[in-house]
Amino acid sequence: MPHLLLFGPTAHAAGGLRVFCNMNGASVWLDGKAEGSCPAKIVTSAGSHTLEVRKPIDVDCQYYFKTEVNLREGQPQKLDVELNRTYTEDGWYKRGNNDEYLQYYPNGKYAKAIQDQIEPDPSLAPLIRVALIGNAAPSLESQWISVDEASRMSLAFDHTQILASAMTRLAEPFTLPQLQSTYEIVLGRAMDKSAYRKRMLDANFLAEVGSTDGTMGRVAMAYCIKDRSQAITFPRMFKSGE
């Protein structure tokens, strides 16, 4: 079991500090000063100190522990230490999980770019993000444009055919399970039925148009989009588990 032993001060009000951790070779820092690696033995003054233990993995990731220790004369202490994996802001972004990045850095340097991808300008609705095509070859550049405009463009790769197929998949009227299936295909994961239904109805962009045949012969409510000239926006992003 990793632990930290703190020994009481000497006659000169000095404290003995011996550090053990679950990762030998991790660097030990006291009040911002390097003090060797685990296991480490340090002689320092009595009083309050900041202890850090670090084990780098790469430039964006490390195992890390930090705590405040208070050495008091005649009162040796013992503290268990466990290093946890942590990331820099760039590290969280490179992991590719936008929800995870925004949880730790809601106002970070990549936050706006992520939000622009997930929640585009509502004045450009209904929207699709498309790769642009140049005179000679497809381009990596992309932008948000209206679906109607995109359907009249020459898109990169086979995106024109993909868009045409997508526009015929969910014809109105549709049921909530059919709409959920479309979202799941786009997001690449399953969504919770009850949470999804609440998000859709709370957004107030659907209008009931009567009953229709649902799955397994059941009758289901059919819906259409209230106003296709307006963007469909949500107050927050879809998170995993919803």
BAVOPA-726585 format. One record per residue: x, y, z of N, C-alpha, C in turn; residue in three letters; residue number from 1. Coordinates in steps of 0.05 Angstrom, whole numbers, plus 5000, padded with zeros to 4 digits. Layout:
! residues N
X,Y,Z,X,Y,Z,X,Y,Z,ALA,NUM
...
***
This chain:
! residues 242
5017,4976,5000,5000,5000,5000,5018,5025,5000,MET,1
5015,5043,4980,5031,5067,4980,5025,5084,5004,PRO,2
5045,5097,5015,5040,5114,5038,5062,5135,5040,HIS,3
5056,5155,5057,5074,5177,5062,5079,5179,5092,LEU,4
5104,5179,5101,5111,5181,5129,5122,5209,5134,LEU,5
5111,5222,5154,5121,5248,5162,5132,5246,5190,LEU,6
5158,5254,5193,5170,5252,5219,5172,5280,5231,PHE,7
5169,5281,5257,5169,5307,5271,5195,5322,5269,GLY,8
5195,5347,5277,5218,5365,5274,5242,5357,5292,PRO,9
5265,5365,5284,5289,5361,5299,5292,5385,5319,THR,10
5316,5386,5331,5320,5408,5350,5320,5434,5336,ALA,11
5324,5434,5310,5324,5459,5295,5297,5464,5281,HIS,12
5276,5452,5293,5249,5454,5282,5248,5444,5253,ALA,13
5263,5422,5248,5262,5410,5221,5244,5386,5221,ALA,14
5232,5380,5199,5215,5357,5197,5226,5336,5178,GLY,15
5223,5311,5185,5231,5289,5167,5208,5280,5150,GLY,16
5212,5279,5124,5191,5271,5106,5201,5249,5088,LEU,17
5188,5226,5090,5195,5203,5074,5171,5195,5056,ARG,18
5176,5194,5030,5154,5190,5011,5156,5163,4998,VAL,19
5135,5148,4999,5132,5123,4984,5107,5125,4966,PHE,20
5109,5113,4942,5085,5114,4925,5083,5088,4909,CYS,21
5060,5084,4896,5055,5060,4881,5070,5059,4854,ASN,22
5085,5080,4848,5100,5080,4822,5128,5090,4828,MET,23
5146,5071,4832,5174,5078,4836,5185,5094,4813,ASN,24
5201,5114,4820,5212,5131,4799,5196,5157,4795,GLY,25
5172,5159,4806,5157,5183,4804,5172,5206,4818,ALA,26
5171,5229,4807,5186,5252,4818,5171,5264,4841,SER,27
5185,5273,4862,5173,5284,4886,5181,5314,4887,VAL,28
5160,5331,4892,5164,5360,4893,5153,5370,4919,TRP,29
5168,5387,4932,5159,5399,4957,5160,5430,4954,LEU,30
5137,5443,4956,5135,5472,4952,5148,5481,4926,ASP,31
5143,5464,4905,5153,5471,4878,5182,5464,4872,GLY,32
5195,5452,4892,5223,5445,4888,5227,5415,4885,LYS,33
5242,5406,4865,5246,5377,4861,5262,5366,4884,ALA,34
5252,5343,4894,5265,5330,4917,5272,5301,4911,GLU,35
5278,5295,4886,5285,5267,4879,5261,5251,4870,GLY,36
5264,5225,4871,5242,5207,4862,5235,5187,4883,SER,37
5212,5175,4880,5202,5155,4899,5219,5130,4897,CYS,38
5226,5118,4921,5221,5129,4948,5241,5151,4955,PRO,39
5231,5172,4969,5248,5195,4974,5247,5202,5004,ALA,40
5270,5211,5014,5272,5220,5042,5280,5249,5042,LYS,41
5264,5266,5055,5269,5295,5054,5271,5306,5082,ILE,42
5289,5324,5087,5291,5339,5112,5282,5367,5106,VAL,43
5262,5376,5120,5250,5402,5115,5241,5415,5141,THR,44
5233,5440,5140,5225,5454,5164,5197,5446,5172,SER,45
5191,5449,5198,5164,5444,5208,5145,5465,5196,ALA,46
5120,5459,5194,5100,5477,5184,5085,5466,5160,GLY,47
5072,5483,5145,5055,5474,5123,5072,5473,5097,SER,48
5068,5452,5082,5082,5448,5056,5063,5436,5035,HIS,49
5069,5442,5010,5054,5430,4988,5071,5407,4976,THR,50
5059,5384,4976,5073,5360,4965,5060,5352,4939,LEU,51
5077,5347,4919,5067,5337,4893,5084,5313,4885,GLU,52
5071,5293,4873,5085,5270,4862,5076,5266,4833,VAL,53
5095,5264,4815,5088,5263,4786,5102,5240,4772,ARG,54
5087,5228,4754,5099,5207,4737,5089,5212,4708,LYS,55
5105,5226,4692,5097,5233,4665,5093,5208,4647,PRO,56
5072,5210,4630,5068,5189,4610,5076,5200,4582,ILE,57
5066,5223,4576,5074,5238,4552,5069,5268,4557,ASP,58
5072,5284,4537,5070,5313,4541,5042,5321,4550,VAL,59
5022,5305,4545,4994,5313,4552,4982,5297,4575,ASP,60
4997,5278,4586,4986,5260,4606,5006,5253,4627,CYS,61
4997,5250,4652,5015,5242,4673,4999,5229,4696,GLN,62
5012,5214,4713,5001,5205,4739,5009,5227,4759,TYR,63
4990,5234,4777,4994,5258,4793,4981,5255,4820,TYR,64
4994,5267,4840,4983,5268,4867,4991,5295,4879,PHE,65
4973,5308,4893,4980,5333,4906,4965,5335,4933,LYS,66
4979,5345,4953,4965,5349,4979,4981,5370,4995,THR,67
4968,5381,5015,4981,5399,5034,4988,5382,5059,GLU,68
5012,5384,5069,5021,5370,5093,5029,5391,5113,VAL,69
5024,5385,5138,5030,5403,5160,5047,5388,5181,ASN,70
5073,5394,5182,5092,5381,5200,5091,5396,5227,LEU,71
5086,5382,5248,5086,5394,5274,5106,5380,5292,ARG,72
5118,5396,5309,5139,5385,5326,5129,5363,5344,GLU,73
5142,5340,5343,5135,5318,5361,5110,5303,5352,GLY,74
5100,5308,5327,5076,5295,5318,5081,5283,5290,GLN,75
5096,5261,5288,5100,5249,5262,5073,5239,5250,PRO,76
5071,5241,5224,5046,5234,5211,5050,5213,5189,GLN,77
5028,5200,5183,5028,5180,5161,5005,5185,5143,LYS,78
5010,5185,5116,4989,5191,5097,4991,5173,5073,LEU,79
4970,5159,5065,4970,5142,5041,4969,5160,5016,ASP,80
4984,5152,4996,4986,5167,4971,4978,5148,4948,VAL,81
4962,5159,4930,4955,5144,4905,4956,5163,4881,GLU,82
4972,5156,4861,4974,5173,4837,4951,5167,4818,LEU,83
4939,5188,4808,4916,5185,4789,4924,5197,4762,ASN,84
4914,5185,4741,4920,5194,4713,4905,5221,4709,ARG,85
4920,5241,4699,4909,5267,4693,4919,5276,4665,THR,86
4904,5295,4653,4911,5305,4627,4913,5335,4627,TYR,87
4929,5346,4609,4929,5375,4604,4904,5381,4587,THR,88
4899,5407,4583,4876,5414,4566,4878,5403,4538,GLU,89
4902,5404,4527,4907,5392,4500,4902,5362,4501,ASP,90
4909,5349,4524,4906,5321,4526,4876,5313,4526,GLY,91
4860,5328,4541,4831,5322,4542,4819,5325,4514,TRP,92
4828,5346,4499,4818,5351,4473,4826,5329,4453,TYR,93
4850,5320,4455,4860,5300,4436,4847,5273,4441,LYS,94
4835,5269,4464,4821,5244,4469,4796,5241,4452,ARG,95
4787,5263,4441,4765,5262,4421,4737,5261,4433,GLY,96
4735,5263,4460,4708,5262,4473,4701,5291,4479,ASN,97
4683,5303,4463,4676,5331,4466,4663,5336,4493,ASN,98
4644,5318,4501,4631,5322,4527,4650,5322,4550,ASP,99
4670,5304,4549,4690,5302,4569,4707,5328,4571,GLU,100
4715,5338,4547,4731,5362,4547,4716,5386,4559,TYR,101
4690,5389,4550,4674,5412,4559,4668,5410,4589,LEU,102
4668,5385,4600,4663,5382,4629,4686,5395,4645,GLN,103
4710,5391,4635,4733,5402,4650,4741,5430,4641,TYR,104
4736,5437,4616,4744,5463,4605,4720,5475,4590,TYR,105
4699,5483,4604,4675,5495,4590,4681,5521,4576,PRO,106
4702,5535,4584,4710,5560,4571,4739,5557,4560,ASN,107
4747,5533,4554,4774,5528,4545,4779,5538,4516,GLY,108
4804,5536,4507,4812,5547,4482,4799,5532,4458,LYS,109
4789,5507,4463,4776,5492,4441,4746,5492,4444,TYR,110
4735,5504,4466,4707,5502,4472,4689,5514,4449,ALA,111
4697,5537,4439,4681,5550,4418,4680,5533,4393,LYS,112
4703,5522,4385,4704,5505,4361,4686,5481,4364,ALA,113
4686,5469,4388,4669,5446,4392,4640,5454,4391,ILE,114
4633,5476,4404,4605,5485,4404,4596,5492,4376,GLN,115
4614,5504,4360,4606,5511,4332,4600,5486,4316,ASP,116
4613,5464,4322,4607,5439,4308,4581,5426,4317,GLN,117
4576,5429,4343,4552,5415,4354,4527,5433,4353,ILE,118
4531,5459,4358,4508,5477,4358,4514,5500,4339,GLU,119
4510,5497,4313,4517,5518,4294,4498,5542,4296,PRO,120
4505,5562,4282,4490,5587,4281,4461,5581,4274,ASP,121
4441,5587,4292,4413,5580,4286,4401,5595,4263,PRO,122
4415,5616,4253,4404,5631,4231,4408,5617,4204,SER,123
4422,5594,4205,4428,5579,4180,4414,5553,4179,LEU,124
4388,5552,4186,4374,5526,4188,4355,5521,4165,ALA,125
4347,5496,4160,4360,5472,4170,4388,5468,4159,PRO,126
4406,5456,4175,4434,5456,4168,4446,5429,4164,LEU,127
4468,5429,4150,4485,5405,4148,4514,5415,4144,ILE,128
4533,5400,4156,4561,5408,4152,4572,5392,4129,ARG,129
4582,5405,4109,4591,5391,4085,4620,5397,4079,VAL,130
4633,5378,4066,4660,5382,4056,4658,5395,4029,ALA,131
4674,5416,4024,4672,5431,3999,4689,5417,3978,LEU,132
4683,5422,3953,4698,5410,3931,4710,5432,3914,ILE,133
4735,5429,3908,4749,5449,3891,4747,5442,3862,GLY,134
4761,5457,3846,4760,5452,3817,4772,5425,3809,ASN,135
4793,5417,3824,4807,5393,3816,4803,5370,3835,ALA,136
4801,5375,3861,4800,5353,3880,4784,5361,3905,ALA,137
4773,5342,3919,4759,5349,3944,4778,5363,3964,PRO,138
4766,5380,3981,4781,5396,4000,4774,5387,4028,SER,139
4792,5392,4047,4787,5386,4075,4770,5408,4088,LEU,140
4767,5430,4074,4751,5452,4085,4722,5444,4086,GLU,141
4708,5454,4107,4679,5448,4110,4665,5472,4122,SER,142
4639,5472,4120,4623,5494,4130,4594,5486,4134,GLN,143
4579,5501,4151,4551,5496,4154,4535,5511,4133,TRP,144
4517,5497,4119,4500,5509,4099,4472,5496,4102,ILE,145
4452,5508,4089,4426,5497,4090,4424,5471,4074,SER,146
4407,5453,4083,4403,5428,4069,4395,5432,4040,VAL,147
4376,5451,4036,4367,5456,4009,4390,5465,3991,ASP,148
4407,5483,4001,4429,5492,3985,4449,5469,3980,GLU,149
4454,5453,4000,4473,5431,3997,4463,5411,3976,ALA,150
4436,5407,3975,4426,5388,3955,4429,5397,3927,SER,151
4435,5423,3922,4439,5433,3895,4469,5436,3888,ARG,152
4486,5429,3908,4515,5432,3904,4528,5407,3895,MET,153
4552,5409,3884,4569,5386,3878,4587,5382,3902,SER,154
4580,5363,3919,4594,5359,3944,4618,5340,3940,LEU,155
4636,5341,3959,4660,5324,3958,4653,5295,3960,ALA,156
4670,5278,3948,4668,5249,3950,4640,5240,3940,PHE,157
4627,5222,3955,4600,5213,3947,4579,5226,3965,ASP,158
4585,5250,3976,4567,5262,3996,4540,5271,3983,HIS,159
4540,5277,3957,4515,5285,3944,4495,5262,3945,THR,160
4505,5238,3939,4487,5214,3940,4479,5208,3969,GLN,161
4498,5211,3987,4491,5205,4015,4470,5224,4026,ILE,162
4472,5250,4019,4452,5270,4027,4425,5264,4015,LEU,163
4425,5257,3989,4399,5251,3976,4386,5227,3989,ALA,164
4401,5207,3996,4390,5184,4009,4380,5191,4037,SER,165
4395,5207,4052,4387,5215,4079,4360,5230,4079,ALA,166
4357,5247,4059,4333,5264,4057,4308,5248,4052,MET,167
4311,5224,4042,4287,5207,4036,4282,5187,4059,THR,168
4301,5185,4078,4298,5165,4099,4276,5172,4120,ARG,169
4273,5197,4126,4255,5205,4147,4235,5225,4136,LEU,170
4217,5214,4120,4196,5231,4108,4174,5236,4129,ALA,171
4162,5259,4128,4140,5266,4146,4114,5253,4136,GLU,172
4096,5245,4154,4099,5246,4183,4117,5223,4193,PRO,173
4128,5225,4217,4145,5204,4229,4138,5201,4258,PHE,174
4146,5178,4269,4142,5173,4298,4167,5180,4313,THR,175
4165,5183,4339,4188,5188,4356,4209,5166,4355,LEU,176
4201,5140,4354,4221,5119,4351,4236,5121,4325,PRO,177
4222,5129,4303,4236,5133,4277,4256,5156,4279,GLN,178
4248,5177,4292,4266,5200,4295,4290,5193,4312,LEU,179
4285,5178,4334,4306,5169,4351,4326,5151,4336,GLN,180
4316,5134,4319,4333,5116,4303,4352,5133,4286,SER,181
4342,5155,4275,4358,5172,4258,4381,5185,4275,THR,182
4374,5195,4298,4394,5207,4316,4415,5186,4323,TYR,183
4407,5162,4329,4426,5141,4337,4445,5134,4315,GLU,184
4435,5135,4290,4453,5130,4267,4474,5152,4265,ILE,185
4465,5177,4268,4483,5200,4266,4504,5200,4288,VAL,186
4494,5195,4313,4512,5195,4336,4529,5170,4339,LEU,187
4520,5149,4326,4535,5124,4328,4532,5109,4354,GLY,188
4510,5113,4368,4506,5100,4394,4476,5099,4400,ARG,189
4469,5082,4419,4441,5080,4427,4434,5103,4446,ALA,190
4409,5110,4448,4400,5131,4466,4378,5121,4484,MET,191
4376,5132,4508,4355,5124,4526,4328,5134,4516,ASP,192
4309,5116,4514,4283,5123,4502,4268,5145,4516,LYS,193
4266,5143,4543,4251,5162,4558,4264,5190,4558,SER,194
4291,5190,4562,4306,5215,4562,4304,5229,4534,ALA,195
4306,5212,4513,4305,5223,4486,4277,5235,4480,TYR,196
4256,5221,4488,4229,5231,4483,4225,5257,4497,ARG,197
4234,5260,4522,4231,5285,4537,4246,5308,4523,LYS,198
4271,5302,4514,4287,5323,4501,4273,5333,4475,ARG,199
4262,5315,4460,4249,5322,4435,4224,5339,4440,MET,200
4207,5330,4458,4182,5344,4463,4186,5371,4477,LEU,201
4207,5372,4495,4212,5397,4509,4223,5418,4490,ASP,202
4236,5409,4468,4247,5429,4449,4225,5443,4433,ALA,203
4201,5432,4434,4178,5445,4422,4181,5452,4392,ASN,204
4192,5433,4377,4194,5437,4348,4177,5417,4333,PHE,205
4163,5399,4347,4147,5378,4334,4117,5385,4338,LEU,206
4101,5378,4317,4072,5382,4318,4059,5355,4314,ALA,207
4040,5348,4331,4025,5323,4327,4006,5325,4303,GLU,208
4006,5303,4287,3989,5304,4263,3970,5280,4262,VAL,209
3967,5266,4285,3948,5244,4286,3963,5217,4289,GLY,210
3947,5196,4289,3958,5169,4294,3968,5156,4268,SER,211
3987,5138,4272,3997,5123,4249,4005,5095,4259,THR,212
4012,5078,4241,4021,5051,4248,4049,5053,4260,ASP,213
4052,5041,4284,4078,5040,4297,4091,5013,4294,GLY,214
4110,5007,4311,4123,4981,4310,4106,4959,4322,THR,215
4109,4935,4312,4095,4911,4322,4065,4915,4321,MET,216
4055,4930,4301,4026,4933,4297,4013,4952,4316,GLY,217
4028,4966,4332,4017,4985,4351,4012,5012,4338,ARG,218
3992,5026,4349,3986,5053,4339,4004,5072,4354,VAL,219
4016,5091,4339,4034,5110,4350,4027,5139,4341,ALA,220
4035,5159,4356,4030,5186,4348,4050,5194,4326,MET,221
4040,5207,4306,4057,5217,4284,4062,5247,4288,ALA,222
4086,5255,4278,4094,5283,4282,4105,5294,4255,TYR,223
4105,5321,4254,4120,5335,4233,4134,5358,4245,CYS,224
4153,5370,4230,4167,5394,4239,4149,5418,4238,ILE,225
4147,5433,4260,4130,5457,4260,4138,5478,4240,LYS,226
4164,5484,4240,4172,5506,4223,4200,5500,4212,ASP,227
4202,5492,4187,4228,5484,4176,4246,5509,4169,ARG,228
4235,5532,4172,4251,5556,4167,4268,5564,4192,SER,229
4262,5551,4214,4276,5557,4239,4295,5534,4247,GLN,230
4318,5541,4259,4337,5520,4268,4325,5505,4292,ALA,231
4332,5480,4294,4324,5464,4317,4349,5463,4336,ILE,232
4346,5476,4358,4369,5478,4377,4360,5466,4404,THR,233
4380,5458,4420,4375,5447,4446,4392,5463,4466,PHE,234
4382,5466,4491,4396,5482,4511,4423,5470,4519,PRO,235
4427,5444,4515,4452,5431,4521,4456,5407,4502,ARG,236
4480,5397,4501,4487,5376,4482,4476,5349,4492,MET,237
4473,5330,4474,4467,5303,4481,4491,5290,4494,PHE,238
4488,5279,4518,4510,5266,4532,4507,5236,4530,LYS,239
4529,5221,4534,4527,5192,4534,4509,5183,4556,SER,240
4492,5163,4550,4472,5153,4569,4444,5164,4564,GLY,241
4442,5187,4549,4416,5198,4543,4405,5187,4516,GLU,242
***
